[in-house]
């Protein structure tokens, strides 16, 4: 199950991309979570769910932020007894074919339970990030790594997948502190439940900065305050 949080994504939602991927990947299904959108997102998602049995839809009454949309999606997905659960950004900055890579990797590495996509610009990789966002991201990632005590390169990549377990349910049972940097708290909670050796960070083959980000400069500075709160809590 891939949880896809959506908030005002009507203009960016590529319905055909999701449908075409599912045709050749019958083991995968998408759970779209509408986070109280004010545009036509909900209408589009309802129509999309009617086109494929591999598409599920969950509607939140009000906008609660990406963290809660992902959390509610995970809690909802557990009723389907999935082997793996992940979350993906609706704008497809990370292409859907990376999902298959993630599934194959977890299938061949039973010792890994938490697979993290990483936007590392390496030779042979097609990674495009705006310089300003890239350098701000590197500053934040370094601080997050220090707070967590983990040598993680990219906590904020919107492509992650987990092997299902009761511990995973516990990790997502309680609301997150932050609406946006909840990814960092997932790592912090993971360390209390699971061995760090069960986390693996895998460079993406392709990632494209789509633009029109909902994150503003003020959110970047607020994220550092949330890091402090996560540190104190965990």
C-alpha positions as CSV (number, residue, x, y, z in Angstrom):
1,X,0.0,0.0,0.0
2,X,1.3,3.4,-1.0
3,X,-0.3,6.3,1.0
4,X,-0.5,9.5,-1.0
5,X,-1.4,12.6,1.0
6,X,-3.2,15.3,-1.1
7,X,-4.0,18.9,-0.3
8,X,-5.1,21.2,-3.2
9,X,-3.5,18.9,-5.7
10,X,-6.2,19.2,-8.4
11,X,-3.9,21.1,-10.9
12,X,-0.9,18.8,-10.4
13,X,-2.6,15.4,-10.1
14,X,-1.6,13.1,-12.9
15,X,-4.4,10.6,-12.9
16,X,-3.2,8.6,-16.0
17,X,0.3,8.1,-14.4
18,X,-1.2,6.3,-11.4
19,X,-3.6,4.2,-13.5
20,X,-1.0,3.2,-16.0
21,X,1.4,2.1,-13.2
22,X,-1.2,-0.1,-11.5
23,X,-2.0,-1.9,-14.7
24,X,1.5,-3.5,-14.8
25,X,1.7,-3.7,-10.9
26,X,-1.3,-5.7,-9.7
27,X,0.3,-6.2,-6.2
28,X,0.3,-2.5,-5.5
29,X,-2.6,-0.2,-4.5
30,X,-2.7,3.5,-3.7
31,X,-4.5,5.0,-0.8
32,X,-5.1,8.7,-1.5
33,X,-5.8,10.8,1.6
34,X,-7.5,14.1,0.9
35,X,-6.4,16.5,3.6
36,X,-9.4,18.8,3.6
37,X,-8.6,20.3,0.1
38,X,-10.4,23.4,-1.0
39,X,-10.2,22.8,-4.7
40,X,-11.4,19.9,-6.9
41,X,-8.9,17.4,-5.4
42,X,-11.6,15.4,-3.6
43,X,-13.8,15.2,-6.7
44,X,-10.9,14.0,-8.8
45,X,-9.9,11.4,-6.3
46,X,-13.4,10.0,-6.0
47,X,-13.5,9.7,-9.8
48,X,-10.0,8.1,-9.9
49,X,-11.0,5.5,-7.3
50,X,-14.0,4.5,-9.4
51,X,-11.6,3.6,-12.3
52,X,-9.5,0.9,-10.4
53,X,-10.0,-1.5,-7.5
54,X,-6.4,-0.8,-6.6
55,X,-7.2,2.7,-5.6
56,X,-8.6,3.5,-2.2
57,X,-9.7,6.9,-0.9
58,X,-9.8,8.5,2.5
59,X,-11.2,12.0,3.2
60,X,-10.2,14.1,6.2
61,X,-12.9,16.6,7.2
62,X,-10.5,19.5,7.7
63,X,-6.9,20.3,6.7
64,X,-4.7,18.7,9.3
65,X,-1.3,18.9,7.6
66,X,0.8,16.3,5.8
67,X,1.9,14.5,9.0
68,X,-1.6,13.7,10.1
69,X,-2.7,12.8,6.5
70,X,0.1,10.3,6.2
71,X,-0.5,8.9,9.7
72,X,-4.3,8.5,9.1
73,X,-3.5,6.9,5.8
74,X,-1.1,4.4,7.5
75,X,-3.7,3.5,10.2
76,X,-6.3,3.0,7.5
77,X,-4.0,0.9,5.4
78,X,-3.3,-1.6,8.2
79,X,-6.8,-3.0,7.9
80,X,-5.8,-4.4,4.4
81,X,-2.9,-6.4,5.9
82,X,-0.3,-5.1,3.6
83,X,3.2,-6.6,3.3
84,X,4.7,-3.2,2.8
85,X,3.4,0.3,3.5
86,X,4.9,3.5,2.1
87,X,4.2,7.1,1.4
88,X,4.8,9.1,-1.8
89,X,4.4,12.7,-2.8
90,X,1.3,13.3,-5.0
91,X,3.2,15.6,-7.4
92,X,5.4,12.5,-8.4
93,X,8.6,14.3,-7.9
94,X,9.7,10.8,-7.2
95,X,8.5,8.7,-10.2
96,X,6.2,5.8,-9.5
97,X,8.6,3.2,-11.0
98,X,10.8,3.8,-7.9
99,X,8.1,2.0,-6.0
100,X,9.0,-1.3,-7.8
101,X,12.7,-0.8,-6.9
102,X,11.7,-0.3,-3.2
103,X,9.5,-3.5,-3.2
104,X,12.2,-5.5,-4.9
105,X,14.9,-4.3,-2.4
106,X,12.8,-5.1,0.6
107,X,11.9,-8.5,-0.9
108,X,15.6,-9.4,-1.3
109,X,16.8,-7.9,2.0
110,X,14.7,-9.3,4.9
111,X,16.9,-7.6,7.4
112,X,15.7,-4.2,6.3
113,X,12.4,-2.9,7.6
114,X,12.6,0.8,6.8
115,X,13.7,1.9,3.3
116,X,14.4,5.6,2.8
117,X,14.6,7.3,-0.6
118,X,17.5,9.7,-0.8
119,X,18.0,12.6,-3.3
120,X,21.7,12.2,-3.8
121,X,23.1,13.8,-7.0
122,X,25.5,11.2,-8.2
123,X,26.9,10.4,-11.6
124,X,24.3,8.3,-13.5
125,X,21.4,9.6,-11.3
126,X,18.9,12.1,-12.7
127,X,18.3,14.4,-9.6
128,X,17.2,18.0,-10.2
129,X,16.8,20.3,-7.2
130,X,16.7,24.1,-7.1
131,X,20.0,25.3,-5.7
132,X,18.4,27.4,-2.9
133,X,16.2,24.6,-1.7
134,X,19.1,22.1,-2.0
135,X,21.4,24.1,0.3
136,X,18.7,24.9,2.8
137,X,17.9,21.2,2.8
138,X,21.5,20.3,3.4
139,X,21.6,22.6,6.5
140,X,18.4,21.1,7.8
141,X,19.5,17.5,7.1
142,X,22.8,18.0,8.9
143,X,20.9,19.4,12.0
144,X,18.4,16.5,11.8
145,X,21.2,14.0,11.6
146,X,22.8,15.5,14.7
147,X,19.5,15.5,16.6
148,X,18.8,11.9,15.7
149,X,22.3,10.6,16.2
150,X,22.0,8.9,12.8
151,X,24.1,9.4,9.7
152,X,21.1,10.0,7.5
153,X,21.6,12.1,4.4
154,X,18.0,13.0,3.5
155,X,15.3,12.8,6.1
156,X,12.8,14.8,4.1
157,X,12.5,12.9,0.9
158,X,8.8,12.1,0.2
159,X,9.4,8.5,-0.7
160,X,9.6,5.9,2.1
161,X,8.6,2.3,2.6
162,X,8.2,0.1,5.6
163,X,7.8,-3.6,6.2
164,X,4.6,-4.1,8.0
165,X,4.8,-5.2,11.7
166,X,3.0,-4.5,15.0
167,X,5.9,-2.1,15.9
168,X,5.1,-0.1,12.8
169,X,1.5,0.3,14.0
170,X,2.8,1.5,17.4
171,X,5.1,4.1,15.6
172,X,2.1,5.6,13.8
173,X,-0.5,5.3,16.6
174,X,0.2,8.7,18.2
175,X,0.0,12.1,16.4
176,X,3.3,13.6,15.4
177,X,4.6,16.8,16.9
178,X,5.3,18.6,13.6
179,X,3.0,19.0,10.6
180,X,5.9,19.0,8.1
181,X,9.1,17.5,9.6
182,X,7.3,14.4,10.9
183,X,9.8,12.3,8.9
184,X,12.4,13.1,11.6
185,X,10.1,12.0,14.3
186,X,9.5,8.7,12.5
187,X,13.3,8.1,12.7
188,X,13.3,9.0,16.4
189,X,10.3,6.7,17.2
190,X,11.9,3.9,15.1
191,X,15.0,4.0,17.3
192,X,12.8,3.3,20.4
193,X,11.2,0.2,18.8
194,X,13.5,-1.2,16.2
195,X,17.3,-1.6,15.6
196,X,18.9,1.2,13.6
197,X,20.5,-1.6,11.4
198,X,17.0,-2.2,10.0
199,X,17.0,1.2,8.2
200,X,18.5,1.6,4.8
201,X,18.9,4.7,2.7
202,X,18.7,4.1,-1.0
203,X,19.7,6.8,-3.6
204,X,16.8,7.5,-6.0
205,X,17.4,7.0,-9.7
206,X,15.4,10.1,-10.6
207,X,13.9,13.0,-8.7
208,X,12.5,16.3,-10.2
209,X,11.7,19.5,-8.3
210,X,8.2,20.1,-9.5
211,X,7.9,23.6,-8.1
212,X,4.9,25.3,-6.5
213,X,6.0,23.9,-3.1
214,X,3.7,24.5,-0.2
215,X,6.6,25.0,2.1
216,X,7.6,28.6,2.6
217,X,10.7,30.2,4.1
218,X,9.0,30.7,7.4
219,X,8.2,26.9,7.5
220,X,12.0,26.3,7.1
221,X,12.8,28.2,10.3
222,X,9.8,26.7,12.1
223,X,11.2,23.3,11.3
224,X,14.3,24.0,13.5
225,X,12.0,24.7,16.4
226,X,10.2,21.4,15.7
227,X,13.6,19.6,15.7
228,X,14.2,20.9,19.2
229,X,10.8,19.7,20.3
230,X,11.4,16.3,18.8
231,X,14.8,16.1,20.5
232,X,13.2,17.0,23.9
233,X,10.4,14.5,23.4
234,X,12.5,11.6,22.3
